[in-house]
Amino acid sequence: MKPLSFHRLALKEIDEAAANYDRELPGIGNAFVVAIEELAARIRRHSQRFSFHRRVFRKALVKRFPYTHYFREFENEILIVSVAHQKRRPDYWIRRK
């Protein structure tokens, strides 16, 4: 298995979403983070199973929450570029490096 990492802005997206969920219902932010981590583990184990988005990226839906992981697979690693809300402006993250 290749190592997996999150882009710094993807980490910020996770933190902001978790805080928003906790403001609405205390404790749900933690459930969100667990769902994010579970999906990251699935991506790490089975990255090739996820469909392509714009030829270079792949996408994976987060269970129970309206978020999508967009990631790139490189020779030596997997990088989660964005953890995007599905109702947000599409592909706002596309130029991240």
The first five atom37 places (N, CA, C, CB, O) and aatype in JSON, in Angstrom:
{
  "aatype": [12, 11, 14, 10, 15, 13, 8, 1, 10, 0, 10, 11, 6, 9, 3, 6, 0, 0, 0, 2, 18, 3, 1, 6, 10, 14, 7, 9, 7, 2, 0, 13, 19, 19, 0, 9, 6, 6, 10, 0, 0, 1, 9, 1, 1, 8, 15, 5, 1, 13, 15, 13, 8, 1, 1, 19, 13, 1, 11, 0, 10, 19, 11, 1, 13, 14, 18, 16, 8, 18, 13, 1, 6, 13, 6, 2, 6, 9, 10, 9, 19, 15, 19, 0, 8, 5, 11, 1, 1, 14, 3, 18, 17, 9, 1, 1, 11],
  "atom_mask": [
    [1, 1, 1, 1, 1],
    [1, 1, 1, 1, 1],
    [1, 1, 1, 1, 1],
    [1, 1, 1, 1, 1],
    [1, 1, 1, 1, 1],
    [1, 1, 1, 1, 1],
    [1, 1, 1, 1, 1],
    [1, 1, 1, 1, 1],
    [1, 1, 1, 1, 1],
    [1, 1, 1, 1, 1],
    [1, 1, 1, 1, 1],
    [1, 1, 1, 1, 1],
    [1, 1, 1, 1, 1],
    [1, 1, 1, 1, 1],
    [1, 1, 1, 1, 1],
    [1, 1, 1, 1, 1],
    [1, 1, 1, 1, 1],
    [1, 1, 1, 1, 1],
    [1, 1, 1, 1, 1],
    [1, 1, 1, 1, 1],
    [1, 1, 1, 1, 1],
    [1, 1, 1, 1, 1],
    [1, 1, 1, 1, 1],
    [1, 1, 1, 1, 1],
    [1, 1, 1, 1, 1],
    [1, 1, 1, 1, 1],
    [1, 1, 1, 0, 1],
    [1, 1, 1, 1, 1],
    [1, 1, 1, 0, 1],
    [1, 1, 1, 1, 1],
    [1, 1, 1, 1, 1],
    [1, 1, 1, 1, 1],
    [1, 1, 1, 1, 1],
    [1, 1, 1, 1, 1],
    [1, 1, 1, 1, 1],
    [1, 1, 1, 1, 1],
    [1, 1, 1, 1, 1],
    [1, 1, 1, 1, 1],
    [1, 1, 1, 1, 1],
    [1, 1, 1, 1, 1],
    [1, 1, 1, 1, 1],
    [1, 1, 1, 1, 1],
    [1, 1, 1, 1, 1],
    [1, 1, 1, 1, 1],
    [1, 1, 1, 1, 1],
    [1, 1, 1, 1, 1],
    [1, 1, 1, 1, 1],
    [1, 1, 1, 1, 1],
    [1, 1, 1, 1, 1],
    [1, 1, 1, 1, 1],
    [1, 1, 1, 1, 1],
    [1, 1, 1, 1, 1],
    [1, 1, 1, 1, 1],
    [1, 1, 1, 1, 1],
    [1, 1, 1, 1, 1],
    [1, 1, 1, 1, 1],
    [1, 1, 1, 1, 1],
    [1, 1, 1, 1, 1],
    [1, 1, 1, 1, 1],
    [1, 1, 1, 1, 1],
    [1, 1, 1, 1, 1],
    [1, 1, 1, 1, 1],
    [1, 1, 1, 1, 1],
    [1, 1, 1, 1, 1],
    [1, 1, 1, 1, 1],
    [1, 1, 1, 1, 1],
    [1, 1, 1, 1, 1],
    [1, 1, 1, 1, 1],
    [1, 1, 1, 1, 1],
    [1, 1, 1, 1, 1],
    [1, 1, 1, 1, 1],
    [1, 1, 1, 1, 1],
    [1, 1, 1, 1, 1],
    [1, 1, 1, 1, 1],
    [1, 1, 1, 1, 1],
    [1, 1, 1, 1, 1],
    [1, 1, 1, 1, 1],
    [1, 1, 1, 1, 1],
    [1, 1, 1, 1, 1],
    [1, 1, 1, 1, 1],
    [1, 1, 1, 1, 1],
    [1, 1, 1, 1, 1],
    [1, 1, 1, 1, 1],
    [1, 1, 1, 1, 1],
    [1, 1, 1, 1, 1],
    [1, 1, 1, 1, 1],
    [1, 1, 1, 1, 1],
    [1, 1, 1, 1, 1],
    [1, 1, 1, 1, 1],
    [1, 1, 1, 1, 1],
    [1, 1, 1, 1, 1],
    [1, 1, 1, 1, 1],
    [1, 1, 1, 1, 1],
    [1, 1, 1, 1, 1],
    [1, 1, 1, 1, 1],
    [1, 1, 1, 1, 1],
    [1, 1, 1, 1, 1]
  ],
  "atom_positions": [
    [[0.83, -1.19, 0.0], [0.0, 0.0, 0.0], [0.87, 1.25, 0.0], [-0.94, 0.0, 1.21], [1.92, 1.31, 0.64]],
    [[0.41, 2.21, -0.73], [1.11, 3.5, -0.77], [0.71, 4.35, 0.42], [0.82, 4.24, -2.1], [-0.4, 4.24, 0.93]],
    [[1.63, 5.21, 0.86], [1.25, 6.16, 1.91], [0.21, 7.14, 1.37], [2.49, 6.92, 2.45], [0.19, 7.46, 0.18]],
    [[-0.64, 7.62, 2.26], [-1.69, 8.56, 1.91], [-1.52, 9.81, 2.75], [-3.09, 7.95, 2.1], [-1.25, 9.73, 3.94]],
    [[-1.7, 10.96, 2.11], [-1.64, 12.21, 2.85], [-2.75, 13.14, 2.37], [-0.25, 12.88, 2.69], [-3.34, 12.94, 1.31]],
    [[-3.02, 14.16, 3.17], [-4.03, 15.17, 2.86], [-3.33, 16.48, 2.52], [-5.01, 15.35, 4.04], [-2.38, 16.88, 3.19]],
    [[-3.8, 17.14, 1.49], [-3.36, 18.5, 1.17], [-3.7, 19.38, 2.38], [-4.03, 19.04, -0.15], [-4.7, 19.14, 3.05]],
    [[-2.89, 20.38, 2.64], [-3.12, 21.23, 3.82], [-4.49, 21.9, 3.76], [-2.03, 22.3, 3.93], [-5.12, 22.1, 4.8]],
    [[-4.97, 22.26, 2.57], [-6.29, 22.88, 2.46], [-7.41, 21.86, 2.64], [-6.43, 23.57, 1.11], [-8.5, 22.22, 3.08]],
    [[-7.15, 20.61, 2.32], [-8.14, 19.56, 2.59], [-8.28, 19.37, 4.1], [-7.73, 18.21, 1.9], [-9.39, 19.17, 4.6]],
    [[-7.17, 19.44, 4.82], [-7.23, 19.35, 6.28], [-8.04, 20.51, 6.86], [-5.81, 19.34, 6.87], [-8.8, 20.33, 7.81]],
    [[-7.86, 21.69, 6.29], [-8.62, 22.86, 6.73], [-10.11, 22.65, 6.46], [-8.12, 24.13, 6.01], [-10.95, 23.0, 7.29]],
    [[-10.44, 22.08, 5.31], [-11.85, 21.79, 4.98], [-12.46, 20.83, 5.99], [-11.96, 21.2, 3.56], [-13.61, 21.0, 6.4]],
    [[-11.7, 19.83, 6.38], [-12.19, 18.86, 7.37], [-12.44, 19.54, 8.7], [-11.18, 17.7, 7.54], [-13.49, 19.35, 9.31]],
    [[-11.47, 20.33, 9.16], [-11.61, 21.02, 10.45], [-12.82, 21.95, 10.46], [-10.33, 21.82, 10.76], [-13.58, 21.98, 11.42]],
    [[-12.99, 22.71, 9.38], [-14.11, 23.66, 9.31], [-15.45, 22.92, 9.28], [-13.97, 24.55, 8.06], [-16.4, 23.33, 9.95]],
    [[-15.53, 21.85, 8.51], [-16.78, 21.09, 8.43], [-17.11, 20.45, 9.78], [-16.69, 20.01, 7.33], [-18.26, 20.49, 10.21]],
    [[-16.12, 19.87, 10.43], [-16.34, 19.24, 11.74], [-16.83, 20.28, 12.75], [-15.05, 18.56, 12.24], [-17.74, 20.0, 13.53]],
    [[-16.23, 21.46, 12.74], [-16.65, 22.52, 13.66], [-18.08, 22.96, 13.37], [-15.69, 23.74, 13.56], [-18.87, 23.18, 14.29]],
    [[-18.44, 23.07, 12.09], [-19.81, 23.44, 11.72], [-20.81, 22.39, 12.19], [-19.92, 23.64, 10.19], [-21.86, 22.72, 12.72]],
    [[-20.47, 21.12, 11.99], [-21.36, 20.05, 12.45], [-21.51, 20.08, 13.96], [-20.82, 18.68, 12.0], [-22.62, 19.89, 14.47]],
    [[-20.42, 20.32, 14.69], [-20.51, 20.37, 16.15], [-21.34, 21.54, 16.64], [-19.11, 20.45, 16.75], [-21.99, 21.44, 17.69]],
    [[-21.34, 22.64, 15.91], [-22.19, 23.77, 16.28], [-23.67, 23.4, 16.13], [-21.85, 25.0, 15.41], [-24.51, 23.83, 16.92]],
    [[-23.97, 22.61, 15.12], [-25.36, 22.19, 14.89], [-25.79, 21.12, 15.88], [-25.52, 21.68, 13.46], [-26.9, 21.18, 16.42]],
    [[-24.93, 20.16, 16.12], [-25.25, 19.04, 17.0], [-23.94, 18.53, 17.62], [-25.99, 17.88, 16.21], [-23.16, 17.86, 16.96]],
    [[-23.71, 18.85, 18.88], [-22.46, 18.44, 19.52], [-22.2, 16.94, 19.37], [-22.48, 18.82, 21.0], [-23.07, 16.11, 19.61]],
    [[-20.97, 16.62, 18.96], [-20.55, 15.24, 18.79], [-20.6, 14.75, 17.35], [0.0, 0.0, 0.0], [-19.9, 13.8, 17.0]],
    [[-21.41, 15.39, 16.53], [-21.52, 14.93, 15.13], [-20.24, 15.25, 14.35], [-22.74, 15.58, 14.44], [-19.92, 14.58, 13.37]],
    [[-19.51, 16.28, 14.78], [-18.23, 16.6, 14.14], [-17.25, 15.45, 14.25], [0.0, 0.0, 0.0], [-16.5, 15.18, 13.32]],
    [[-17.25, 14.79, 15.4], [-16.37, 13.63, 15.58], [-16.79, 12.49, 14.65], [-16.4, 13.15, 17.05], [-15.94, 11.81, 14.08]],
    [[-18.09, 12.27, 14.49], [-18.58, 11.24, 13.58], [-18.16, 11.56, 12.14], [-20.11, 11.12, 13.67], [-17.84, 10.65, 11.37]],
    [[-18.16, 12.83, 11.8], [-17.72, 13.27, 10.48], [-16.24, 12.91, 10.28], [-17.94, 14.79, 10.29], [-15.86, 12.35, 9.25]],
    [[-15.41, 13.23, 11.25], [-13.98, 12.95, 11.16], [-13.73, 11.44, 11.05], [-13.23, 13.53, 12.39], [-12.87, 11.02, 10.28]],
    [[-14.47, 10.65, 11.78], [-14.33, 9.19, 11.7], [-14.68, 8.72, 10.29], [-15.24, 8.49, 12.74], [-13.98, 7.88, 9.73]],
    [[-15.77, 9.25, 9.71], [-16.16, 8.88, 8.34], [-15.07, 9.27, 7.34], [-17.5, 9.55, 7.96], [-14.81, 8.54, 6.39]],
    [[-14.45, 10.42, 7.54], [-13.35, 10.89, 6.68], [-12.18, 9.9, 6.76], [-12.89, 12.33, 7.09], [-11.63, 9.5, 5.74]],
    [[-11.82, 9.52, 7.98], [-10.69, 8.62, 8.18], [-10.98, 7.23, 7.61], [-10.36, 8.51, 9.67], [-10.09, 6.6, 7.03]],
    [[-12.21, 6.75, 7.78], [-12.57, 5.44, 7.23], [-12.46, 5.43, 5.7], [-13.99, 5.05, 7.66], [-11.96, 4.47, 5.11]],
    [[-12.93, 6.5, 5.07], [-12.84, 6.57, 3.62], [-11.38, 6.67, 3.18], [-13.64, 7.77, 3.1], [-11.0, 6.05, 2.18]],
    [[-10.57, 7.42, 3.88], [-9.15, 7.52, 3.54], [-8.49, 6.13, 3.6], [-8.42, 8.5, 4.5], [-7.66, 5.81, 2.76]],
    [[-8.86, 5.34, 4.59], [-8.31, 3.98, 4.7], [-8.76, 3.12, 3.52], [-8.74, 3.32, 6.04], [-7.98, 2.34, 2.98]],
    [[-10.03, 3.25, 3.11], [-10.52, 2.5, 1.95], [-9.79, 2.94, 0.68], [-12.04, 2.69, 1.77], [-9.44, 2.1, -0.15]],
    [[-9.57, 4.22, 0.53], [-8.83, 4.73, -0.64], [-7.43, 4.14, -0.65], [-8.77, 6.29, -0.62], [-6.94, 3.71, -1.69]],
    [[-6.8, 4.13, 0.49], [-5.42, 3.61, 0.57], [-5.37, 2.14, 0.16], [-4.87, 3.78, 2.0], [-4.44, 1.72, -0.52]],
    [[-6.36, 1.36, 0.57], [-6.38, -0.06, 0.26], [-6.81, -0.35, -1.18], [-7.3, -0.79, 1.22], [-6.3, -1.28, -1.8]],
    [[-7.73, 0.44, -1.71], [-8.35, 0.12, -3.0], [-8.49, 1.35, -3.9], [-9.73, -0.51, -2.78], [-9.57, 1.59, -4.44]],
    [[-7.47, 2.11, -4.06], [-7.55, 3.38, -4.8], [-8.05, 3.21, -6.23], [-6.2, 4.04, -4.83], [-8.72, 4.1, -6.76]],
    [[-7.74, 2.09, -6.85], [-8.12, 1.87, -8.26], [-9.62, 1.63, -8.44], [-7.34, 0.69, -8.81], [-10.11, 1.68, -9.56]],
    [[-10.33, 1.38, -7.38], [-11.77, 1.09, -7.48], [-12.62, 2.35, -7.64], [-12.22, 0.34, -6.25], [-13.8, 2.25, -7.98]],
    [[-12.06, 3.5, -7.42], [-12.84, 4.73, -7.46], [-12.79, 5.35, -8.86], [-12.32, 5.74, -6.42], [-11.79, 5.26, -9.56]],
    [[-13.9, 5.96, -9.23], [-14.02, 6.49, -10.6], [-13.2, 7.76, -10.78], [-15.48, 6.76, -10.93], [-12.9, 8.49, -9.83]],
    [[-12.85, 8.0, -12.03], [-12.07, 9.19, -12.37], [-12.95, 10.43, -12.41], [-11.38, 9.0, -13.72], [-14.15, 10.39, -12.71]],
    [[-12.31, 11.54, -12.11], [-12.91, 12.86, -12.22], [-11.9, 13.72, -12.97], [-13.28, 13.47, -10.8], [-10.8, 13.97, -12.47]],
    [[-12.27, 14.16, -14.12], [-11.38, 14.99, -14.96], [-10.06, 14.29, -15.3], [-11.08, 16.3, -14.24], [-9.02, 14.94, -15.34]],
    [[-10.1, 13.04, -15.53], [-9.0, 12.2, -16.01], [-7.85, 11.98, -15.04], [-8.46, 12.78, -17.23], [-7.25, 10.91, -15.03]],
    [[-7.53, 12.96, -14.24], [-6.35, 12.88, -13.37], [-6.73, 12.52, -11.94], [-5.59, 14.2, -13.38], [-6.01, 11.8, -11.26]],
    [[-7.85, 13.02, -11.49], [-8.29, 12.82, -10.11], [-9.28, 11.66, -10.04], [-8.94, 14.11, -9.56], [-9.89, 11.28, -11.04]],
    [[-9.4, 11.12, -8.86], [-10.45, 10.15, -8.59], [-11.32, 10.74, -7.48], [-9.85, 8.74, -8.17], [-10.91, 11.64, -6.76]],
    [[-12.53, 10.21, -7.37], [-13.43, 10.74, -6.34], [-14.04, 9.6, -5.54], [-14.53, 11.6, -6.96], [-14.27, 8.5, -6.06]],
    [[-14.29, 9.88, -4.27], [-14.88, 8.91, -3.37], [-15.85, 9.63, -2.44], [-13.77, 8.15, -2.55], [-15.51, 10.67, -1.87]],
    [[-17.05, 9.09, -2.3], [-18.09, 9.72, -1.48], [-17.96, 9.3, -0.02], [-19.48, 9.35, -2.01], [-17.71, 8.13, 0.28]],
    [[-18.13, 10.26, 0.87], [-18.07, 10.01, 2.31], [-19.44, 9.47, 2.75], [-17.69, 11.32, 3.11], [-20.47, 10.05, 2.42]],
    [[-19.44, 8.38, 3.49], [-20.69, 7.8, 4.0], [-21.33, 8.75, 5.02], [-20.44, 6.42, 4.65], [-20.65, 9.34, 5.85]],
    [[-22.66, 8.87, 4.93], [-23.49, 9.64, 5.88], [-23.37, 11.15, 5.76], [-23.14, 9.26, 7.26], [-24.18, 11.86, 6.36]],
    [[-22.42, 11.66, 5.01], [-22.21, 13.1, 4.92], [-22.08, 13.52, 3.46], [-20.95, 13.53, 5.73], [-21.57, 12.75, 2.64]],
    [[-22.55, 14.72, 3.11], [-22.51, 15.16, 1.7], [-21.15, 15.71, 1.28], [-23.58, 16.21, 1.47], [-21.05, 16.86, 0.83]],
    [[-20.12, 14.9, 1.44], [-18.76, 15.31, 1.09], [-18.13, 14.28, 0.18], [-17.9, 15.5, 2.36], [-18.49, 13.11, 0.19]],
    [[-17.18, 14.75, -0.62], [-16.44, 13.89, -1.55], [-14.95, 14.12, -1.36], [-16.85, 14.17, -3.02], [-14.49, 15.26, -1.25]],
    [[-14.19, 13.03, -1.32], [-12.73, 13.11, -1.36], [-12.33, 13.12, -2.84], [-12.04, 11.89, -0.58], [-12.76, 12.26, -3.61]],
    [[-11.53, 14.08, -3.23], [-10.91, 14.08, -4.56], [-9.43, 13.82, -4.33], [-11.16, 15.46, -5.34], [-8.79, 14.49, -3.52]],
    [[-8.9, 12.85, -5.05], [-7.51, 12.48, -4.79], [-6.77, 12.14, -6.07], [-7.44, 11.31, -3.83], [-7.37, 11.82, -7.1]],
    [[-5.45, 12.22, -5.97], [-4.54, 11.83, -7.06], [-3.65, 10.73, -6.56], [-3.69, 13.04, -7.57], [-3.22, 10.7, -5.4]],
    [[-3.4, 9.82, -7.45], [-2.47, 8.74, -7.12], [-1.19, 8.95, -7.91], [-3.09, 7.34, -7.41], [-1.2, 9.05, -9.13]],
    [[-0.11, 9.03, -7.18], [1.2, 9.17, -7.79], [1.94, 7.84, -7.66], [2.01, 10.33, -7.11], [1.43, 6.89, -7.06]],
    [[3.12, 7.77, -8.21], [3.89, 6.53, -8.17], [4.14, 6.06, -6.74], [5.21, 6.71, -8.89], [4.06, 4.86, -6.46]],
    [[4.44, 7.01, -5.84], [4.83, 6.63, -4.49], [3.86, 7.05, -3.39], [6.15, 7.2, -4.19], [4.11, 6.78, -2.22]],
    [[2.75, 7.71, -3.75], [1.83, 8.16, -2.71], [0.46, 8.46, -3.29], [2.38, 9.4, -2.02], [0.27, 8.56, -4.5]],
    [[-0.49, 8.61, -2.38], [-1.83, 9.06, -2.71], [-2.05, 10.37, -1.97], [-2.93, 7.97, -2.34], [-1.78, 10.46, -0.77]],
    [[-2.52, 11.38, -2.69], [-2.75, 12.68, -2.09], [-4.23, 13.03, -2.19], [-1.88, 13.77, -2.77], [-4.77, 13.13, -3.29]],
    [[-4.87, 13.22, -1.05], [-6.24, 13.71, -1.04], [-6.16, 15.22, -1.18], [-7.03, 13.29, 0.27], [-5.7, 15.93, -0.28]],
    [[-6.61, 15.7, -2.32], [-6.47, 17.11, -2.68], [-7.56, 17.94, -2.03], [-6.5, 17.28, -4.19], [-7.32, 19.08, -1.63]],
    [[-8.77, 17.38, -1.93], [-9.89, 18.14, -1.38], [-10.88, 17.21, -0.7], [-10.58, 18.96, -2.48], [-11.07, 16.07, -1.11]],
    [[-11.5, 17.73, 0.34], [-12.66, 17.11, 0.96], [-13.77, 18.14, 0.8], [-12.4, 16.71, 2.51], [-13.96, 19.01, 1.65]],
    [[-14.5, 18.02, -0.3], [-15.42, 19.07, -0.74], [-16.87, 18.73, -0.45], [-15.24, 19.32, -2.22], [-17.3, 17.59, -0.63]],
    [[-17.61, 19.73, 0.0], [-19.05, 19.57, 0.15], [-19.65, 19.44, -1.24], [-19.68, 20.78, 0.92], [-19.24, 20.14, -2.16]],
    [[-20.6, 18.56, -1.39], [-21.15, 18.26, -2.72], [-22.02, 19.39, -3.28], [-21.96, 17.0, -2.65], [-22.33, 19.39, -4.47]],
    [[-22.41, 20.35, -2.45], [-23.21, 21.48, -2.93], [-22.37, 22.74, -3.16], [-24.32, 21.79, -1.94], [-22.9, 23.78, -3.55]],
    [[-21.08, 22.64, -2.92], [-20.19, 23.78, -3.12], [-19.91, 24.0, -4.59], [-18.89, 23.6, -2.36], [-20.2, 23.15, -5.43]],
    [[-19.35, 25.12, -4.89], [-18.94, 25.43, -6.26], [-18.09, 24.28, -6.8], [-18.15, 26.78, -6.32], [-17.09, 23.93, -6.18]],
    [[-18.46, 23.69, -7.92], [-17.72, 22.54, -8.45], [-16.27, 22.87, -8.8], [-18.42, 22.0, -9.68], [-15.97, 23.94, -9.34]],
    [[-15.4, 21.97, -8.48], [-13.99, 22.03, -8.88], [-13.24, 23.29, -8.43], [-13.89, 21.92, -10.36], [-12.26, 23.68, -9.08]],
    [[-13.66, 23.92, -7.36], [-12.95, 25.09, -6.84], [-11.52, 24.73, -6.45], [-13.68, 25.67, -5.64], [-10.67, 25.62, -6.39]],
    [[-11.26, 23.49, -6.19], [-9.98, 23.0, -5.66], [-9.03, 22.52, -6.76], [-10.23, 21.86, -4.68], [-7.89, 22.15, -6.47]],
    [[-9.49, 22.53, -8.0], [-8.81, 21.83, -9.09], [-7.35, 22.26, -9.32], [-9.59, 22.05, -10.36], [-6.56, 21.47, -9.83]],
    [[-6.97, 23.46, -8.95], [-5.6, 23.94, -9.21], [-4.64, 23.71, -8.04], [-5.63, 25.4, -9.54], [-3.5, 24.19, -8.06]],
    [[-5.09, 23.02, -7.04], [-4.2, 22.76, -5.9], [-3.07, 21.84, -6.31], [-4.98, 22.13, -4.73], [-3.24, 20.92, -7.11]],
    [[-1.91, 22.13, -5.76], [-0.71, 21.31, -6.04], [-0.19, 20.71, -4.78], [0.39, 22.15, -6.72], [0.8, 19.99, -4.81]]
  ]
}
